[in-house]
Amino acid sequence: MKWLIGCAAVAAAAGLSGCGVTRFMDRGPVVAEPARCTAKRFEVYFADSEARLTEAARQAIGMEAAQLQGCDIRKVQVLGLADARGGATANQGLSERRAQAVAEALTAAGWPAPAFEVEAVGDEGAVTEAGVREPMRRRTEVLVDAVPR
């Protein structure tokens, strides 16, 4: 048994002695920066029953707008959503205001207004099969079709 432990220790020491010699290849040729001007999808979240952009939402919109600066933005689909709180009419209006708030912020950031398709679905599909309200629906989904200029 002592012999086995001794052999294992010698093998481990021999293996470790080569650790300082390991050389890594330059990964530059195989690792590329992702394309900036490409189709993107992002979400903007809202507070419960609110259509006003939070500071975090403004920052997220600003980062997305900056990433696509210099790209040809061909189409922007903005879809407003709401959870199952309140009535269907109120939720439809809320999701419309959310979508409009995001579209206006992106337009103010320099995105072309004619490229926007703004839609809202209210609380459609907001309740799960178990009857649970879906808080993740308090958002706006943005799909962007962008290509290099």
C-alpha positions in Angstrom: 0.0 0.0 0.0 2.9 2.4 0.9 4.4 1.5 -2.4 1.2 2.5 -4.3 1.0 5.8 -2.5 4.7 6.5 -3.2 4.2 5.8 -6.9 1.2 8.1 -7.0 3.2 10.9 -5.4 6.1 10.5 -7.8 3.7 10.4 -10.8 1.9 13.6 -9.5 5.2 15.4 -9.0 6.3 14.4 -12.4 3.1 15.7 -13.9 3.2 18.9 -12.0 6.8 19.6 -13.0 5.6 20.2 -16.6 3.0 22.8 -15.6 5.4 25.7 -15.9 6.3 24.7 -19.4 2.7 24.8 -20.9 2.4 27.3 -23.7 -0.9 28.5 -25.0 -1.5 29.3 -28.6 -2.6 32.7 -29.8 -6.4 32.5 -30.0 -6.7 35.7 -32.0 -7.2 33.9 -35.4 -9.9 31.6 -34.0 -11.8 33.9 -31.7 -13.6 36.6 -33.5 -15.6 39.5 -32.1 -19.3 39.0 -32.7 -20.8 40.9 -35.6 -22.3 44.2 -34.5 -24.7 44.8 -37.3 -26.9 41.7 -37.2 -30.4 40.7 -36.1 -30.9 41.2 -32.4 -33.5 40.6 -29.8 -33.7 42.3 -26.4 -36.3 43.0 -23.7 -37.1 46.1 -21.7 -38.8 45.5 -18.4 -41.3 47.7 -16.6 -42.5 48.1 -13.0 -45.9 46.6 -12.2 -48.8 48.5 -13.9 -46.3 51.1 -15.3 -45.5 52.2 -18.8 -42.8 54.7 -17.8 -39.2 53.6 -18.5 -37.1 52.9 -15.4 -33.5 54.1 -15.2 -32.4 50.5 -15.9 -34.6 50.3 -19.0 -33.2 53.6 -20.2 -29.6 52.3 -19.8 -30.5 49.0 -21.6 -32.0 50.9 -24.5 -29.0 53.2 -24.6 -26.6 50.2 -24.7 -28.5 48.5 -27.5 -28.7 51.8 -29.5 -25.0 52.3 -29.1 -24.1 48.8 -30.2 -26.0 49.3 -33.4 -24.7 52.8 -34.1 -23.3 52.9 -37.7 -25.5 50.0 -38.8 -28.3 50.1 -41.4 -31.4 49.4 -39.3 -34.0 48.0 -41.7 -36.8 47.0 -39.3 -37.6 47.3 -35.6 -40.5 45.3 -34.2 -41.6 46.4 -30.7 -44.2 44.3 -28.9 -45.7 45.5 -25.7 -46.9 42.9 -23.1 -48.7 43.0 -19.8 -49.4 40.6 -17.0 -52.9 39.4 -16.1 -53.6 42.0 -13.5 -56.5 44.3 -14.3 -59.0 43.9 -17.1 -58.3 43.1 -20.8 -58.9 46.6 -21.9 -56.6 48.2 -19.3 -53.8 45.6 -20.1 -54.1 46.3 -23.8 -53.7 50.0 -23.2 -50.8 49.4 -20.8 -49.0 47.2 -23.3 -49.5 49.8 -26.1 -48.1 52.5 -23.9 -45.1 50.3 -23.0 -44.3 49.6 -26.7 -44.7 53.3 -27.6 -42.4 54.4 -24.8 -39.6 52.0 -26.0 -40.1 53.0 -29.7 -39.9 56.7 -28.7 -36.7 56.1 -26.7 -35.1 54.2 -29.6 -36.1 56.9 -32.0 -34.6 59.6 -29.7 -31.4 57.5 -29.7 -31.2 57.9 -33.4 -32.9 54.8 -34.8 -35.0 55.5 -38.0 -38.7 56.0 -37.1 -40.0 54.6 -40.4 -38.4 51.3 -39.5 -40.7 50.7 -36.5 -43.6 48.3 -36.2 -45.3 48.8 -32.8 -47.7 46.2 -31.6 -49.3 45.3 -28.3 -51.0 42.1 -27.1 -52.1 43.1 -23.6 -52.4 40.2 -21.2 -53.1 37.6 -24.0 -51.4 34.4 -22.8 -50.3 36.0 -19.5 -51.9 33.4 -17.2 -50.2 30.0 -17.0 -52.1 26.7 -17.0 -52.0 26.7 -13.2 -53.7 30.1 -13.1 -50.5 31.9 -12.0 -50.0 35.5 -13.2 -46.8 35.8 -15.3 -44.8 38.8 -14.0 -42.2 38.4 -16.7 -44.8 39.7 -19.1 -44.3 43.2 -17.7 -42.0 44.0 -20.7 -41.6 45.0 -24.2 -39.8 42.7 -26.7 -37.7 44.4 -29.4 -36.6 42.6 -32.6 -34.1 44.4 -34.8 -33.1 43.7 -38.3 -29.7 45.4 -38.8 -27.0 45.0 -41.4 -23.6 46.7 -42.0 -23.7 49.9 -44.1 
